[in-house]
């Protein structure tokens, strides 16, 4: 049975800001971003331990069409999304976030 996916508040804000940015660039592009995010979430749920650990217990999956990483922590009970992170940003932004 797949583990539940929990978005931390900061990760929800990340996704919302990315959606707004892309929707402003072209109507509908924000929805395409959300579809890509859903696909990354599905890959994560299929094999959450496959990506290597990048910091503490955090792992990442890249979105295919957009320059974003889905940063998450896998526990036996759940998959916790820490950040929806643009690849060009300073990684210390998500690294300062609480991982537990």
LUMNU-426801 format. One record per residue: x, y, z of N, C-alpha, C, O in turn; residue number from 1. Coordinates in Angstrom, 2 decimals. Example, Ala and Ser with C-alpha at 12.3 -4.5 7.8 and 13.67 -1.06 7.14 Angstrom:
BEGIN
REC     n_c1     n_c2     n_c3    ca_c1    ca_c2    ca_c3     c_c1     c_c2     c_c3     o_c1     o_c2     o_c3  num
REC    13.19    -5.69     7.80    12.30    -4.50     7.80    13.20    -3.30     7.80    14.24    -3.32     8.46    1
REC    12.85    -2.25     7.08    13.67    -1.06     7.14    12.90     0.03     7.87    13.41     1.14     8.04    2
//
This chain:
BEGIN
REC     n_c1     n_c2     n_c3    ca_c1    ca_c2    ca_c3     c_c1     c_c2     c_c3     o_c1     o_c2     o_c3  num
REC     0.85    -1.19     0.00     0.00     0.00     0.00     0.89     1.24     0.00     1.81     1.34     0.80    1
REC     0.62     2.21    -0.89     1.46     3.42    -0.93     1.33     4.23     0.35     0.28     4.29     0.99    2
REC     2.45     4.83     0.70     2.46     5.71     1.88     1.81     7.03     1.54     1.92     7.51     0.41    3
REC     1.13     7.65     2.52     0.54     8.96     2.25     1.62    10.02     2.00     2.71     9.96     2.57    4
REC     1.29    10.96     1.15     2.19    12.08     0.84     1.70    13.30     1.61     0.53    13.68     1.52    5
REC     2.61    13.90     2.37     2.30    15.08     3.17     3.16    16.24     2.68     4.39    16.14     2.67    6
REC     2.53    17.34     2.29     3.27    18.55     1.90     3.44    19.43     3.13     2.46    19.77     3.79    7
REC     4.65    19.80     3.42     4.89    20.81     4.46     4.39    22.15     3.91     4.27    22.33     2.70    8
REC     4.09    23.08     4.81     3.56    24.38     4.39     4.46    25.10     3.40     3.98    25.68     2.43    9
REC     5.77    25.08     3.65     6.71    25.77     2.75     6.70    25.14     1.36     6.81    25.85     0.36   10
REC     6.56    23.82     1.29     6.52    23.13    -0.01     5.25    23.50    -0.77     5.28    23.66    -1.99   11
REC     4.14    23.63    -0.06     2.90    24.07    -0.71     3.06    25.48    -1.27     2.60    25.78    -2.37   12
REC     3.71    26.36    -0.50     3.95    27.72    -0.99     4.86    27.69    -2.22     4.62    28.43    -3.18   13
REC     5.89    26.84    -2.19     6.78    26.71    -3.36     5.97    26.35    -4.61     6.11    26.99    -5.65   14
REC     5.12    25.34    -4.48     4.34    24.87    -5.63     3.36    25.94    -6.09     3.18    26.14    -7.29   15
REC     2.74    26.64    -5.15     1.79    27.69    -5.49     2.48    28.84    -6.22     1.96    29.37    -7.20   16
REC     3.66    29.23    -5.73     4.41    30.32    -6.38     4.84    29.91    -7.79     4.78    30.73    -8.71   17
REC     5.28    28.67    -7.96     5.68    28.20    -9.29     4.47    28.18   -10.23     4.56    28.61   -11.38   18
REC     3.34    27.70    -9.72     2.12    27.69   -10.53     1.78    29.11   -10.99     1.54    29.34   -12.17   19
REC     1.77    30.05   -10.05     1.44    31.44   -10.39     2.41    32.01   -11.42     1.99    32.68   -12.37   20
REC     3.70    31.75   -11.24     4.72    32.25   -12.16     4.46    31.73   -13.57     4.43    32.51   -14.53   21
REC     4.26    30.42   -13.70     4.06    29.84   -15.03     2.72    30.25   -15.63     2.61    30.43   -16.84   22
REC     1.72    30.38   -14.80     0.40    30.79   -15.31     0.46    32.23   -15.81    -0.22    32.57   -16.78   23
REC     1.27    33.08   -15.17     1.45    34.45   -15.65     2.21    34.48   -16.98     1.94    35.33   -17.83   24
REC     3.13    33.55   -17.17     3.90    33.51   -18.42     3.01    33.12   -19.59     3.10    33.69   -20.68   25
REC     2.15    32.12   -19.35     1.22    31.67   -20.40     0.06    30.94   -19.74     0.28    29.98   -19.00   26
REC    -1.16    31.38   -19.98    -2.30    30.68   -19.39    -2.27    29.19   -19.74    -2.09    28.81   -20.90   27
REC    -2.44    28.37   -18.73    -2.40    26.91   -18.91    -1.05    26.30   -18.55    -0.98    25.11   -18.22   28
REC     0.01    27.10   -18.60     1.35    26.57   -18.31     1.47    26.18   -16.83     2.17    25.23   -16.49   29
REC     0.79    26.91   -15.96     0.79    26.55   -14.55     0.17    25.18   -14.33     0.64    24.41   -13.49   30
REC    -0.88    24.87   -15.08    -1.51    23.56   -14.97    -0.59    22.46   -15.51    -0.57    21.34   -14.99   31
REC     0.17    22.79   -16.55     1.16    21.83   -17.05     2.23    21.56   -15.99     2.68    20.42   -15.83   32
REC     2.63    22.61   -15.28     3.57    22.43   -14.18     2.99    21.47   -13.13     3.69    20.57   -12.66   33
REC     1.73    21.68   -12.75     1.11    20.80   -11.76     1.02    19.35   -12.24     1.15    18.43   -11.44   34
REC     0.79    19.16   -13.54     0.78    17.79   -14.09     2.16    17.15   -13.95     2.27    15.98   -13.60   35
REC     3.20    17.91   -14.23     4.56    17.40   -14.07     4.85    17.09   -12.61     5.50    16.09   -12.29   36
REC     4.38    17.94   -11.72     4.55    17.70   -10.29     3.85    16.39    -9.90     4.41    15.59    -9.14   37
REC     2.64    16.18   -10.40     1.92    14.93   -10.12     2.68    13.71   -10.63     2.72    12.67    -9.97   38
REC     3.29    13.84   -11.80     4.07    12.72   -12.34     5.29    12.42   -11.47     5.63    11.26   -11.25   39
REC     5.94    13.46   -10.98     7.09    13.27   -10.08     6.64    12.62    -8.78     7.32    11.75    -8.24   40
REC     5.48    13.04    -8.27     4.95    12.42    -7.05     4.65    10.94    -7.28     4.90    10.12    -6.39   41
REC     4.12    10.60    -8.43     3.83     9.19    -8.74     5.12     8.38    -8.80     5.17     7.26    -8.30   42
REC     6.17     8.93    -9.42     7.47     8.22    -9.46     8.01     8.03    -8.05     8.52     6.97    -7.70   43
REC     7.87     9.08    -7.23     8.34     9.01    -5.86     7.61     7.91    -5.10     8.23     7.14    -4.37   44
REC     6.29     7.83    -5.27     5.51     6.84    -4.54     5.82     5.41    -5.01     5.76     4.48    -4.21   45
REC     6.14     5.23    -6.28     6.47     3.89    -6.78     7.73     3.34    -6.15     7.79     2.16    -5.81   46
REC     8.74     4.19    -6.01    10.01     3.71    -5.43    10.69     4.84    -4.67    11.65     5.44    -5.15   47
REC    10.18     5.14    -3.47    10.67     6.30    -2.72    12.12     6.20    -2.26    12.76     7.22    -2.04   48
REC    12.65     4.99    -2.11    14.02     4.86    -1.64    15.05     4.81    -2.76    16.24     4.73    -2.50   49
REC    14.60     4.86    -4.01    15.54     4.78    -5.13    16.48     5.98    -5.23    17.69     5.77    -5.34   50
REC    15.98     7.22    -5.19    16.94     8.34    -5.24    17.86     8.32    -4.03    17.44     7.99    -2.91   51
REC    19.09     8.69    -4.26    20.05     8.69    -3.15    19.73     9.82    -2.18    19.10    10.81    -2.54   52
REC    20.18     9.65    -0.96    20.02    10.69     0.06    20.98    11.83    -0.27    22.16    11.59    -0.53   53
REC    20.47    13.06    -0.26    21.32    14.22    -0.61    21.72    15.03     0.61    22.73    15.74     0.58   54
REC    20.93    14.94     1.69    21.25    15.65     2.93    20.36    15.09     4.02    19.14    14.98     3.86   55
REC    20.98    14.74     5.14    20.24    14.12     6.25    19.46    12.94     5.66    20.07    12.02     5.12   56
REC    18.14    12.95     5.73    17.33    11.88     5.13    16.61    12.34     3.87    15.75    11.62     3.36   57
REC    16.95    13.51     3.37    16.25    14.08     2.22    16.74    13.47     0.91    17.93    13.21     0.72   58
REC    15.78    13.26     0.02    16.04    12.76    -1.34    15.40    13.73    -2.33    14.64    14.62    -1.93   59
REC    15.71    13.57    -3.62    15.11    14.47    -4.60    14.78    13.74    -5.90    15.44    12.78    -6.28   60
REC    13.74    14.24    -6.54    13.33    13.77    -7.87    13.16    15.01    -8.74    12.55    15.99    -8.33   61
REC    13.70    14.95    -9.93    13.61    16.08   -10.86    12.32    16.02   -11.66    11.93    14.95   -12.12   62
REC    11.67    17.15   -11.83    10.54    17.23   -12.74    11.09    17.17   -14.16    12.19    17.67   -14.41   63
REC    10.37    16.57   -15.08    10.88    16.37   -16.43    10.97    17.65   -17.25    12.02    17.94   -17.82   64
REC     9.89    18.42   -17.31     9.84    19.58   -18.21    10.21    20.89   -17.55    10.48    21.87   -18.25   65
REC    10.22    20.94   -16.26    10.44    22.19   -15.55    11.68    22.05   -14.66    11.96    20.96   -14.17   66
REC    12.43    23.15   -14.46    13.69    23.05   -13.71    13.48    23.05   -12.19    13.95    23.93   -11.48   67
REC    12.76    22.04   -11.73    12.44    21.92   -10.31    12.80    20.54    -9.79    12.74    19.54   -10.50   68
REC    13.18    20.53    -8.53    13.39    19.30    -7.77    12.25    19.17    -6.77    11.79    20.16    -6.20   69
REC    11.80    17.96    -6.57    10.87    17.63    -5.50    11.74    17.04    -4.39    12.26    15.93    -4.52   70
REC    11.90    17.77    -3.30    12.74    17.35    -2.17    11.82    16.73    -1.13    10.83    17.34    -0.73   71
REC    12.16    15.51    -0.68    11.27    14.82     0.25    12.05    13.94     1.22    13.22    13.63     1.01   72
REC    11.36    13.56     2.28    11.90    12.63     3.27    10.94    11.44     3.31     9.73    11.61     3.48   73
REC    11.49    10.24     3.16    10.70     9.01     3.21    10.85     8.38     4.59    11.97     8.11     5.04   74
REC     9.74     8.16     5.26     9.74     7.43     6.52     8.87     6.18     6.29     8.16     6.11     5.29   75
REC     8.91     5.22     7.20     8.07     4.04     7.02     6.57     4.37     6.98     5.78     3.62     6.40   76
REC     6.18     5.49     7.59     4.76     5.84     7.66     4.28     6.75     6.55     3.12     6.68     6.14   77
REC     5.17     7.63     6.04     4.71     8.64     5.08     5.88     9.16     4.24     7.04     8.90     4.52   78
REC     5.51     9.92     3.20     6.47    10.63     2.35     6.18    12.11     2.56     5.11    12.60     2.21   79
REC     7.15    12.82     3.13     6.97    14.23     3.49     7.71    15.12     2.49     8.93    15.03     2.36   80
REC     6.96    15.97     1.78     7.54    16.89     0.81     8.05    18.10     1.57     7.29    18.79     2.25   81
REC     9.34    18.36     1.44    10.00    19.47     2.13    10.03    20.71     1.26     9.88    21.83     1.75   82
REC    10.23    20.51    -0.07    10.35    21.65    -0.96    10.04    21.26    -2.39    10.32    20.14    -2.82   83
REC     9.46    22.18    -3.13     9.37    22.12    -4.58    10.34    23.21    -5.02    10.00    24.40    -5.03   84
REC    11.55    22.79    -5.39    12.70    23.70    -5.41    13.21    23.96    -6.82    13.55    23.03    -7.55   85
REC    13.27    25.24    -7.19    13.83    25.61    -8.50    15.33    25.35    -8.49    16.03    25.74    -7.56   86
REC    15.82    24.68    -9.53    17.21    24.23    -9.58    18.24    25.35    -9.56    19.39    25.12    -9.18   87
REC    17.86    26.55    -9.96    18.84    27.63   -10.01    18.98    28.37    -8.67    19.85    29.23    -8.52   88
REC    18.12    28.05    -7.71    18.18    28.74    -6.41    19.32    28.19    -5.56    19.85    27.11    -5.83   89
REC    19.67    28.93    -4.56    20.69    28.51    -3.60    20.12    27.36    -2.77    19.09    27.54    -2.12   90
REC    20.76    26.18    -2.76    20.23    25.03    -2.03    20.09    25.28    -0.53    19.32    24.58     0.13   91
REC    20.79    26.25     0.01    20.66    26.50     1.44    19.24    26.92     1.81    18.85    26.83     2.97   92
REC    18.46    27.39     0.82    17.07    27.78     1.08    16.28    26.56     1.59    15.63    26.64     2.63   93
REC    16.34    25.44     0.86    15.60    24.27     1.33    16.35    23.56     2.46    15.72    22.92     3.31   94
REC    17.67    23.67     2.49    18.44    22.97     3.52    18.19    23.54     4.92    18.39    22.84     5.91   95
REC    17.76    24.78     5.00    17.42    25.39     6.29    16.08    24.92     6.83    15.77    25.13     8.00   96
REC    15.30    24.30     5.97    13.97    23.85     6.39    14.07    22.62     7.29    14.98    21.79     7.16   97
REC    13.12    22.52     8.17    13.07    21.38     9.06    12.70    20.13     8.27    11.71    20.12     7.53   98
REC    13.48    19.08     8.42    13.26    17.86     7.66    12.36    16.88     8.38    11.86    15.93     7.77   99
REC    12.14    17.07     9.63    11.32    16.09    10.39     9.91    16.56    10.55     9.09    15.87    11.16  100
//
